[in-house]
Amino acid sequence: MALLITDACINCDVCEPECPNGAISQGQEIYAIDPDKCTECVGHFDRPQCVEVCPVNCITFNPQRRESREELERKYLRLSAPKQASG
């Protein structure tokens, strides 16, 4: 599953720089996680780093984006693959 930041977010700014995939950004009112970029840190760390640093525990699994470990690994490989120059 991708992760989701709930409305309990206090905009403390600690999660965004911890995301190795650049999936976290400031939303209209609170931070948001792009589910297409979130791998729950699979391929980078054993545990999601945003969850580790969040002082208010407002980051949870996104029930609308259920993904297996294998799907998260494939997403990590796709996101980390070098971009080919168009020619």
N, C-alpha and C positions, 0 to 999 in steps of 0.2 A: 504494500500500500504506500501511497505517497502520504506525506504528513500534511497537517492542517493547523493553522494558528487560529485559536478561538478568540472571541471578543473579550476574553480576560486579559489579552495582551496589553501591556502598559507602555509599549513603544520605547523600551529601554535600549534598543539598538545592539544588544549583545549577540543575537542570533545571526544576523545578516553576514557579518564577516567570517563566521564559523562555517558557513555552507561551502563545501568544496565544489559544488556544481553551479553556484550562482543562482540557486532556485529561490532565494528569499529576497524580497524587495519591499519597500514601503508602499502600502496600498493607500486607498483614500483615507482611511481612519486608523488602521492598524497594519502591521506587517502581514505579508501574504506569501504563500509558497506556491510556486509554479509546479503543478503536479507532473508536467512533462519533463521537468528537470530534476525532480526529487527522486533520489535513489535510496533514501533513508541512510545515506552515507555508505551503502554497499559499494565495495571496491576501494573505499578510502579508509573507513574506520569500522570498528566492531559495533558501535552504537551511534545513533544519530547525534551529531554534535550540537545541533540546535536544542534538542531535548536536554542534553547534558548541561548546557549553560543557562537555560531559561530559569529566571528566579521565581516565576509565578506558575510554572507548570501548565502553560496554556497551549502547548503543542501536543497534538494527539494524532492518531491515525485518521486518515480521510476515508470514511466509510463508502464514499462513491468512487474511490480509486483503489480497489483491491488488486494487489499485485503480489505474485509469489516471489520468493527469493530468486528464482531463475529469471523471472521477468525483470526484476530490479538489476540483476547482473547484466542482462542483455542491454538494458537502458544505459547502465554505466559504460559498457563497452561502446555503445553508439555515441554517447556524449563525449567520451574521451578519445574517440578516433580522430586522427588528424584530418583537418578539412582539406579537401582537394581543391586546388585552384582551377577555376573554370577558364577554359582556354581559348 
